[in-house]
Amino acid sequence: MEKYKNMHLWMLLPLIIMQIGIYLDYWGDFTDNSWSVHVHYWSGTIWYLYLIAQPYFATHGQLARHRTNGIIGMFLAGGVSLTAFAMLERDVRTIAKSAEMAEEFGPFQPYFFYGVVIVEVVMMSAFVFAIIKGIIHRKELENHAWWLTSTVFLIMMPALGRGMQGAYIGMNSDQWPNIDIIFPTYICQGIIITLLLLFAYKFKKLKHPATLLAVAVNVFVLFMAPLGKSETLQHLIDTFIKT
């Protein structure tokens, strides 16, 4: 227990980074966001808050509250994953729009949104797997805590990625539309992987399966462009995700 005494304070860092990343994308056009976006944003944010509160309860003599909130948290985690999968339909609709309004979308070509769909399916599948592992190992403190902690690094990319892209476009607005929109993704993933390894080192979990899974998923995101350009994968997305 002593090892995780201050974990709740450490968990503030990814929450703050996520909120900074998504701030303009979400709050900048708050009233224009669809209901599904609001539900997903708030369920994801509350999940991050749970991952701050739960370690605190577990290490500060409030195990009964920790267990009760854990049950509620599993319901919440299901909401995070299901709303994320449901929002893939919005990404597929954007593929068509980016093809029809190429000048307006600039560097955001159809392949980019195909790539987004592919990496988000992998990220959310890994998130679900980590949640299930956390439940399975609920009586093993080390495994339970780290599987759930790793979920932070599995779903950070969309929020931080949007923030990085917005900043990058702002700094290179004079080059629009000839902007390498994939480049900020590399920076984003570098930040996430560095933060993940920092946490894993701090809590002595560098070789834990949850750490390896989170690293693998975030490295996978680096291949978003070639994945999005794959005609085979494009066909699969068009076939299974209807708008």
Phi, psi and omega per residue, in radians:
M1 nan -0.674 -3.049
E2 -1.025 -0.601 -3.131
K3 -1.040 -0.580 -3.058
Y4 -1.755 0.233 -3.065
K5 -0.988 -0.641 -3.092
N6 -1.910 0.247 -3.106
M7 -1.049 -0.627 -3.116
H8 -1.049 -0.559 3.104
L9 -1.283 -0.685 3.089
W10 -1.096 -0.622 -3.087
M11 -1.233 -0.225 3.047
L12 -1.144 -0.558 -3.067
L13 -1.072 -0.937 3.117
P14 -1.121 -0.552 3.092
L15 -1.088 -0.807 -3.131
I16 -1.113 -0.756 3.134
I17 -1.089 -0.755 3.135
M18 -1.087 -0.766 -3.105
Q19 -1.177 -0.665 3.084
I20 -1.115 -0.731 -3.110
G21 -1.108 -0.719 -3.029
I22 -1.603 -0.117 -2.959
Y23 -0.902 -1.034 -3.075
L24 -1.222 -0.656 -3.098
D25 -1.129 -0.622 -3.124
Y26 -1.645 -0.953 -3.068
W27 -1.353 -0.435 -3.131
G28 -1.110 -0.552 3.092
D29 -2.281 0.803 -3.036
F30 -0.861 -0.864 -3.040
T31 -1.262 -0.285 -3.140
D32 -1.589 -0.179 -3.128
N33 -1.260 2.506 3.123
S34 -1.289 2.875 3.132
W35 -1.018 -0.705 -3.116
S36 -1.090 -0.609 3.116
V37 -1.155 -0.764 3.131
H38 -1.078 -0.792 -3.116
V39 -1.079 -0.783 -3.115
H40 -1.179 -0.730 -3.132
Y41 -1.061 -0.845 -3.062
W42 -1.285 -0.590 3.084
S43 -1.167 -0.692 3.104
G44 -1.159 -0.727 3.136
T45 -1.139 -0.750 3.131
I46 -1.143 -0.601 3.078
W47 -1.072 -0.748 3.080
Y48 -1.059 -0.720 3.116
L49 -1.118 -0.646 3.079
Y50 -1.071 -0.677 -3.121
L51 -1.316 -0.091 2.961
I52 -1.629 -0.785 -3.073
A53 -1.230 -0.728 -3.037
Q54 -1.080 -0.796 3.074
P55 -1.079 -0.595 3.116
Y56 -1.118 -0.845 3.130
F57 -1.044 -0.751 -3.057
A58 -1.176 -0.524 -3.055
T59 -1.851 0.065 -3.129
H60 -2.227 0.707 2.995
G61 1.215 0.448 -3.129
Q62 -2.206 0.881 -3.078
L63 -1.106 -0.636 3.130
A64 -1.073 -0.769 3.102
R65 -1.154 -0.668 3.113
H66 -1.042 -0.785 -3.113
R67 -1.170 -0.743 3.137
T68 -1.119 -0.802 3.124
N69 -1.184 -0.453 3.099
G70 -1.106 -0.690 3.110
I71 -1.128 -0.777 3.101
I72 -1.114 -0.674 -3.126
G73 -1.092 -0.611 3.116
M74 -1.155 -0.648 3.043
F75 -1.081 -0.765 -3.138
L76 -1.119 -0.730 3.135
A77 -1.071 -0.662 3.075
G78 -1.092 -0.669 3.099
G79 -1.134 -0.705 3.126
V80 -1.043 -0.835 -3.085
S81 -1.218 -0.767 -3.093
L82 -1.179 -0.691 3.112
T83 -1.187 -0.589 3.100
A84 -1.145 -0.782 3.112
F85 -1.121 -0.671 -3.139
A86 -1.131 -0.577 -3.115
M87 -1.294 -0.139 3.083
L88 -1.076 -0.495 3.127
E89 -1.105 -0.624 3.091
R90 -1.136 -0.701 3.115
D91 -1.100 -0.672 3.132
V92 -1.188 -0.654 3.076
R93 -1.096 -0.631 -3.137
T94 -1.177 -0.520 3.085
I95 -0.998 -0.840 -3.129
A96 -1.121 -0.728 -3.136
K97 -1.122 -0.697 -3.122
S98 -1.172 -0.487 3.089
A99 -1.342 -0.655 -3.116
E100 -1.323 -0.604 -3.092
M101 -2.077 1.034 -3.036
A102 -1.022 -0.707 -3.107
E103 -1.139 -0.718 -3.130
E104 -1.181 -0.676 -3.106
F105 -1.408 -0.321 3.065
G106 1.004 -2.113 -3.087
P107 -1.250 -0.231 3.133
F108 -1.414 1.337 -3.135
Q109 -1.429 2.868 -3.118
P110 -0.877 -0.681 -3.103
Y111 -1.032 -0.574 -3.126
F112 -1.076 -0.788 -3.094
F113 -1.304 -0.541 2.994
Y114 -1.063 -0.763 3.124
G115 -1.089 -0.690 3.106
V116 -1.043 -0.801 3.137
V117 -1.035 -0.801 -3.096
I118 -1.081 -0.863 -3.079
V119 -1.226 -0.554 3.129
E120 -1.230 -0.596 3.057
V121 -1.078 -0.763 3.141
V122 -1.177 -0.776 -3.129
M123 -1.064 -0.812 -3.080
M124 -1.281 -0.532 3.059
S125 -1.139 -0.713 3.099
A126 -1.162 -0.657 3.105
F127 -1.051 -0.843 3.121
V128 -1.049 -0.764 3.134
F129 -1.054 -0.771 -3.127
A130 -1.135 -0.662 3.107
I131 -1.103 -0.806 -3.139
I132 -1.081 -0.722 3.110
K133 -1.125 -0.642 3.099
G134 -1.104 -0.643 3.109
I135 -1.226 -0.791 -3.130
I136 -1.025 -0.691 -3.084
H137 -1.725 0.495 -3.072
R138 -1.073 -0.395 -3.137
K139 -1.679 0.034 3.104
E140 -1.990 1.716 -2.983
L141 -0.856 -0.869 -3.058
E142 -1.058 -0.854 -3.112
N143 -1.237 -0.776 -3.133
H144 -1.004 -0.874 -3.091
A145 -1.104 -0.745 -3.030
W146 -1.355 -0.605 3.079
W147 -1.060 -0.735 -3.134
L148 -1.276 -0.652 3.093
T149 -1.078 -0.672 -3.101
S150 -1.092 -0.404 -3.115
T151 -1.081 -0.495 3.108
V152 -0.993 -0.755 -3.048
F153 -1.445 -0.200 3.094
L154 -1.450 -0.442 -3.059
I155 -2.099 0.258 -3.139
M156 -1.357 -0.490 -2.966
M157 -1.001 -0.849 -3.080
P158 -0.997 -0.763 -3.126
A159 -1.197 -0.916 -3.124
L160 -1.158 -0.655 -3.133
G161 -1.069 -0.745 3.107
R162 -1.102 -0.708 3.115
G163 -1.119 -0.745 3.132
M164 -1.129 -0.715 3.133
Q165 -1.140 -0.739 3.125
G166 -1.062 -0.762 3.137
A167 -1.153 -0.715 -3.111
Y168 -1.149 -0.729 3.111
I169 -1.122 -0.725 3.118
G170 -1.050 -0.693 -3.127
M171 -1.307 -0.322 -3.093
N172 -2.176 0.497 -3.079
S173 -1.052 -0.488 -3.141
D174 -1.212 -0.245 -3.122
Q175 -1.723 -0.011 -3.126
W176 -1.009 2.361 0.082
P177 -1.676 0.184 -3.090
N178 -1.472 1.107 -3.126
I179 -2.052 2.344 3.086
D180 -1.376 1.619 -3.013
I181 -1.282 -0.218 3.116
I182 -1.426 -0.467 -3.081
F183 -0.964 -0.822 3.130
P184 -1.083 -0.390 3.078
T185 -1.138 -0.659 3.099
Y186 -1.096 -0.737 3.114
I187 -1.114 -0.774 3.126
C188 -0.994 -0.851 -3.116
Q189 -1.172 -0.583 3.082
G190 -1.095 -0.707 3.118
I191 -1.143 -0.796 -3.100
I192 -1.126 -0.795 -3.123
I193 -1.137 -0.706 3.103
T194 -1.086 -0.781 3.135
L195 -1.122 -0.731 3.112
L196 -1.041 -0.835 -3.114
L197 -1.182 -0.565 3.072
L198 -1.107 -0.809 3.096
F199 -1.091 -0.794 -3.106
A200 -1.088 -0.663 3.098
Y201 -1.174 -0.782 -3.128
K202 -1.030 -0.756 -3.074
F203 -1.771 0.271 3.041
K204 0.986 0.909 -3.115
K205 -2.298 0.510 -3.105
L206 -1.073 -0.564 -3.090
K207 -1.805 0.146 -3.120
H208 -1.234 2.483 3.138
P209 -0.939 -0.597 3.130
A210 -1.144 -0.666 3.096
T211 -1.149 -0.794 -3.134
L212 -1.099 -0.693 3.110
L213 -1.113 -0.807 -3.109
A214 -1.114 -0.693 3.084
V215 -1.108 -0.805 -3.115
A216 -1.047 -0.764 -3.127
V217 -1.129 -0.748 -3.121
N218 -1.246 -0.513 3.018
V219 -1.220 -0.687 3.113
F220 -0.981 -0.668 -3.126
V221 -1.054 -0.496 -3.138
L222 -1.083 -0.335 -3.116
F223 -1.723 0.389 -3.089
M224 -1.004 -0.729 -3.102
A225 -1.124 -0.971 3.129
P226 -1.095 -0.581 3.094
L227 -1.138 -0.745 -3.135
G228 -1.182 -0.417 3.141
K229 -1.537 -0.109 -3.139
S230 -1.245 2.071 -3.128
E231 -1.130 -0.571 3.123
T232 -1.112 -0.811 3.141
L233 -1.207 -0.632 3.073
Q234 -1.052 -0.744 3.137
H235 -1.111 -0.725 3.123
L236 -1.084 -0.734 3.128
I237 -1.135 -0.788 3.130
D238 -1.094 -0.533 -3.103
T239 -1.337 -0.754 -2.993
F240 -1.691 -0.366 3.139
I241 -2.001 1.712 -3.098
K242 -1.610 2.558 3.108
T243 -1.944 nan nan
